[in-house]
Amino acid sequence: MNEQPESSLPQAGQLPLTGIGVDVHAFGPEGTPLWVAGLHWPGERGLTGHSDGDVVAHAAADALFSAAGIGDLGVHFGTDRPDMAGASGERILSEAAAIVREAGYDVGNISVQLIGNRPKFSPRRQEAATVLSKAAGARVHLSATTTDALGLTGRGEGLAAVATALVVPRG
């Protein structure tokens, strides 16, 4: 294997860094409120989780941590943090962006795709992007898809989200 010496690799300050985040939650019992992309979805069954189960916000936060190379959602907001029990996805994303900035990075943007059969996301996409962009202090772009009845999201057992984030080292 032909390895480059460390000194010949681009330095972190020279390039933007990308990260990937994934989050999956099962639907909870009837009566559990649904929070997705920082929004409450009345009449929809919610997701289980230590916090509010917002897969979109959680995947976005995880992508930020990945891009900055500073751990993951569990490291920063795990179940060992009782103060995060029931925390909103909006709060988690806001605190994640602050942690990334404190680590010496500017947040470029975040893109997230929600995967599931419901809720019908398109009518509230812009509203959700506005809420999450404010929380992150950077643009958040959102999309949604289904899995054609395949897997846990296709069977209606839960929701998933995949995110990418771009951060730029300061200095």
C-alpha positions in Angstrom: 0.0 0.0 0.0 1.4 3.4 -1.0 0.8 5.7 1.9 1.4 9.4 1.7 3.5 11.0 4.5 1.3 13.0 6.9 3.1 16.2 5.9 1.9 15.8 2.2 -1.8 15.5 3.1 -3.9 18.7 2.9 -4.1 20.4 6.2 -7.5 20.7 7.9 -7.5 24.5 7.6 -7.2 24.2 3.8 -10.3 22.3 3.0 -14.0 22.2 4.1 -14.9 19.0 5.9 -18.0 16.9 5.4 -19.8 14.6 7.7 -22.6 12.1 7.6 -25.3 11.5 10.2 -28.1 8.9 10.4 -30.9 8.5 12.9 -33.7 6.0 13.2 -36.6 5.8 15.7 -39.6 3.5 16.0 -43.1 4.8 16.4 -44.2 5.0 20.0 -47.6 4.2 21.5 -50.7 6.0 20.4 -50.9 9.4 21.9 -47.1 10.1 21.7 -46.7 13.4 19.9 -44.7 13.5 16.6 -41.9 15.9 16.3 -40.0 15.9 13.0 -37.7 18.6 11.6 -38.4 20.8 14.6 -42.2 20.8 14.0 -45.1 19.2 15.8 -47.3 17.1 13.6 -50.7 17.0 15.2 -52.7 13.8 14.6 -49.6 11.7 13.8 -48.2 9.0 16.1 -44.8 10.1 17.6 -41.5 8.4 17.9 -39.8 6.8 20.8 -36.5 8.1 22.2 -34.6 9.6 25.1 -35.5 13.0 23.7 -38.4 13.9 21.4 -37.2 11.4 18.7 -36.8 14.0 16.0 -34.9 12.0 13.4 -34.2 14.9 11.1 -32.7 17.2 13.8 -30.8 14.3 15.3 -29.2 13.2 11.9 -28.3 16.9 11.3 -26.6 17.2 14.7 -24.7 13.9 14.1 -23.6 15.1 10.7 -22.1 18.2 12.3 -20.2 16.2 14.9 -19.0 13.8 12.1 -17.7 16.7 10.0 -15.9 18.3 12.9 -14.5 14.9 14.0 -15.7 15.4 17.5 -17.7 12.3 18.3 -21.4 11.7 17.7 -24.8 12.3 19.1 -24.4 9.6 21.9 -21.1 11.2 23.0 -22.6 14.6 23.5 -26.3 13.9 24.3 -26.5 10.3 25.4 -28.8 8.7 27.9 -26.2 9.5 30.6 -27.4 13.1 30.3 -30.7 13.2 32.2 -31.0 16.9 31.3 -31.6 15.8 27.7 -34.6 13.6 28.5 -37.4 14.9 26.3 -35.2 17.6 24.7 -36.5 19.0 21.5 -34.7 18.3 18.2 -34.4 22.0 17.8 -32.5 22.3 21.1 -30.2 19.4 20.2 -29.3 20.8 16.8 -28.7 24.3 18.3 -26.5 22.9 21.0 -24.6 20.7 18.5 -23.9 23.7 16.3 -22.6 25.6 19.3 -20.3 22.7 20.3 -19.0 22.5 16.7 -18.3 26.3 16.7 -16.6 26.0 20.1 -14.4 23.4 18.6 -13.2 25.9 16.0 -15.4 25.3 13.0 -17.9 27.4 11.1 -21.0 25.6 9.9 -21.4 25.8 6.1 -24.7 24.0 5.5 -26.6 20.8 6.4 -28.7 18.7 4.1 -31.2 16.1 5.4 -33.4 13.5 3.8 -36.3 12.1 5.8 -37.2 8.5 5.0 -40.7 7.3 5.8 -44.3 7.0 4.6 -45.7 9.7 6.9 -46.1 12.5 7.8 -46.7 14.1 4.4 -43.6 16.3 4.5 -43.8 18.4 1.4 -46.4 21.0 2.5 -44.3 21.9 5.6 -40.8 21.6 4.1 -40.1 25.3 4.0 -41.4 25.8 7.5 -39.2 23.0 8.8 -36.1 24.4 6.9 -36.7 27.8 8.5 -36.9 26.3 12.0 -33.9 24.1 11.6 -31.8 26.8 9.9 -32.4 29.1 12.8 -31.4 26.4 15.3 -28.2 25.6 13.4 -27.3 29.1 12.5 -26.8 27.9 8.9 -28.8 26.8 5.9 -30.5 23.5 6.3 -31.9 21.9 3.2 -34.6 19.2 3.5 -36.0 16.5 1.3 -38.1 13.4 1.9 -38.6 10.0 0.3 -40.3 6.6 0.9 -38.8 3.2 0.5 -41.6 1.6 -1.6 -42.8 -0.5 1.3 -39.4 -2.0 2.1 -37.7 -2.1 5.5 -38.9 -0.6 8.8 -39.8 2.7 7.3 -41.7 1.1 4.4 -43.7 -1.1 6.8 -44.6 2.0 8.8 -42.7 0.9 11.9 -40.7 4.2 12.2 -38.8 6.9 10.5 -35.2 7.5 9.5 -33.1 10.4 8.3 -29.7 10.7 6.6 -27.8 14.0 6.8 -24.6 15.5 5.4 -23.0 18.6 6.9 -20.2 20.9 5.7 -18.0 22.7 8.2 -15.0 24.9 7.6 -12.1 25.1 10.1 -11.3 28.5 11.4 -7.8 29.8 11.4 
